[in-house]
Amino acid sequence: MIAYPTRMPTPPLLTITDYEALARERLERGAFDYFAGGAGDERTLAMNTRAFDRFALRPRVLVDVSRVDTSTTVLGQSLPMPILMAPTALQRLAHPEGERATARAAAAAGTVFVVSTVASTSIEETAAATTGPLWFQLYVYKDPAITRDMVVRAEAAGCRALVLTVDTPLLGQRERDARHGFALPPGIEPANFAAMHHLVAARAASQGESPFAAQVQQLFDPSLDWKRLEWLKSITRLPILLKGILTPEDARLAVQAGVAGIIVSNHGGRQLDGAEATILALPRVVDAVAGAIPVMMDGGIRRGVHVLTALALGAQAVFIGRPYLWGLATGGESGVKAVLDLLRAELELAMALAGKPNIASIDRSLVSEAPA
Ligand SMILES: Cc1cc2nc3c(=O)[nH]c(=O)nc-3n(C[C@H](O)[C@H](O)[C@H](O)COP(=O)(O)O)c2cc1C
């Protein structure tokens, strides 16, 4: 490991990969691996980014790109760019300010931050730290009182949408965490559950499981099915998006279920190892939905050209997870903002070079399948 003396300037942070390398040096091994890792052999984690190489771009020329406009509208909300922030748990492991710093950076960039259920700052505290748009990521729990409580609190805190994560009936096998016996350090906890300690008593980790996974696992309800979505819809006024759809079959069911949108996601490769890369699943889901509801995606986005490719394949917007965690770990709020600015600048340049002056001009004719 290279240890940079504290007074030496850090190497230039030109890419998301540079932020990741610096985060690897700065973070404790257990925390870095919790953020960076995926499930099983991490095939899906690797494929998410690598699969972008399957698509080549077909730039058009002699288009006036003296002004490039990345602004768009998502769920009726105008945003300066089609890059939103995916829910990620336990951000105080990356920086003492955790979710508050992320929320402030999102607001400064004018984009949406989806707050995780498993955040290390309560939804109320995060909402108090920002005036920017927040959505709330929800799991459904064995105890319906917990789910209802989370929904009520998210609404009261001003969240504008619920993102129901549907790829996590059980936690994926995250072997880096199991090897480290990853447990939360003192002072860091899933803060939204703090008021419910009686419901969330720790149980002992079983073989091959980290203590943190054991704690979360006991709450999730693996019997959740399409029928129960009706119940969820009945207890909230907020639009509900489903995060974790990968197939056209489920996309059609989601449309029938009357949800407000779909996020094509494999949880950043942290759930079913071997699940398809999201950029490959995306166009099939988009075709199945046929414009009935917005389709967004996340997974593996590390470059502006990745955002451009996803938009060309029909995503209305994309979410990033690890990239902003690397910004948070290396520079707190300003690190997150720098990462958002970097991706936006890369997207702007890519749009200009592709002859696409605005989001509406991006369509499938921009991509062709590259030879494998
Ligand atoms: C450290 C970490 C924690 C995460 N926590 C959650 C979570 O609490 N809820 C959830 O729905 N997704 C969670 N995710 C998945 C992200 O929302 C998102 O799907 C994924 O990070 C996108 O892939 P990317 O990291 O390659 O951008 C987490 C991802 C990471 C890396």
The ligand as an SDF file (V2000), in Angstrom:
LIG
                    3D

 31 33  0  0  0  0  0  0  0  0999 V2000
  -22.0390   -0.2020    0.3250 C   0  0  0  0  0  0  0  0  0  0  0  0
  -23.3520   -0.3660   -0.3710 C   0  0  0  0  0  0  0  0  0  0  0  0
  -24.5150   -0.3690    0.3930 C   0  0  0  0  0  0  0  0  0  0  0  0
  -25.7510   -0.5020   -0.2420 C   0  0  0  0  0  0  0  0  0  0  0  0
  -26.8910   -0.4240    0.5160 N   0  0  0  0  0  0  0  0  0  0  0  0
  -28.0890   -0.5140   -0.1000 C   0  0  0  0  0  0  0  0  0  0  0  0
  -29.2850   -0.3760    0.6510 C   0  0  0  0  0  0  0  0  0  0  0  0
  -29.2650   -0.1610    1.8610 O   0  0  0  0  0  0  0  0  0  0  0  0
  -30.4620   -0.4910   -0.0070 N   0  0  0  0  0  0  0  0  0  0  0  0
  -30.5240   -0.7200   -1.3710 C   0  0  0  0  0  0  0  0  0  0  0  0
  -31.6100   -0.8120   -1.9270 O   0  0  0  0  0  0  0  0  0  0  0  0
  -29.3970   -0.8170   -2.1020 N   0  0  0  0  0  0  0  0  0  0  0  0
  -28.1990   -0.7130   -1.5140 C   0  0  0  0  0  0  0  0  0  0  0  0
  -27.0620   -0.8020   -2.2720 N   0  0  0  0  0  0  0  0  0  0  0  0
  -27.1530   -0.9350   -3.7400 C   0  0  0  0  0  0  0  0  0  0  0  0
  -27.1660    0.4330   -4.4010 C   0  0  0  0  0  0  0  0  0  0  0  0
  -28.3860    1.0930   -4.1560 O   0  0  0  0  0  0  0  0  0  0  0  0
  -26.9960    0.3370   -5.9210 C   0  0  0  0  0  0  0  0  0  0  0  0
  -27.9460   -0.5760   -6.4370 O   0  0  0  0  0  0  0  0  0  0  0  0
  -25.5940   -0.0720   -6.3620 C   0  0  0  0  0  0  0  0  0  0  0  0
  -24.6140    0.4520   -5.4970 O   0  0  0  0  0  0  0  0  0  0  0  0
  -25.3380    0.4050   -7.7880 C   0  0  0  0  0  0  0  0  0  0  0  0
  -24.1340   -0.0690   -8.2570 O   0  0  0  0  0  0  0  0  0  0  0  0
  -22.7580    0.7790   -8.2490 P   0  0  0  0  0  0  0  0  0  0  0  0
  -22.2670    0.7640   -6.8260 O   0  0  0  0  0  0  0  0  0  0  0  0
  -21.9110    0.0010   -9.1730 O   0  0  0  0  0  0  0  0  0  0  0  0
  -23.0720    2.1740   -8.7400 O   0  0  0  0  0  0  0  0  0  0  0  0
  -25.8120   -0.6590   -1.6600 C   0  0  0  0  0  0  0  0  0  0  0  0
  -24.6350   -0.6600   -2.4000 C   0  0  0  0  0  0  0  0  0  0  0  0
  -23.4110   -0.5100   -1.7720 C   0  0  0  0  0  0  0  0  0  0  0  0
  -22.1620   -0.4830   -2.6120 C   0  0  0  0  0  0  0  0  0  0  0  0
  1  2  1  0
  2  3  1  0
  2 30  2  0
  3  4  2  0
  4  5  1  0
  4 28  1  0
  5  6  2  0
  6  7  1  0
  6 13  1  0
  7  8  2  0
  7  9  1  0
  9 10  1  0
 10 11  2  0
 10 12  1  0
 12 13  2  0
 13 14  1  0
 14 15  1  0
 14 28  1  0
 15 16  1  0
 16 17  1  0
 16 18  1  0
 18 19  1  0
 18 20  1  0
 20 21  1  0
 20 22  1  0
 22 23  1  0
 23 24  1  0
 24 25  2  0
 24 26  1  0
 24 27  1  0
 28 29  2  0
 29 30  1  0
 30 31  1  0
M  END
$$$$
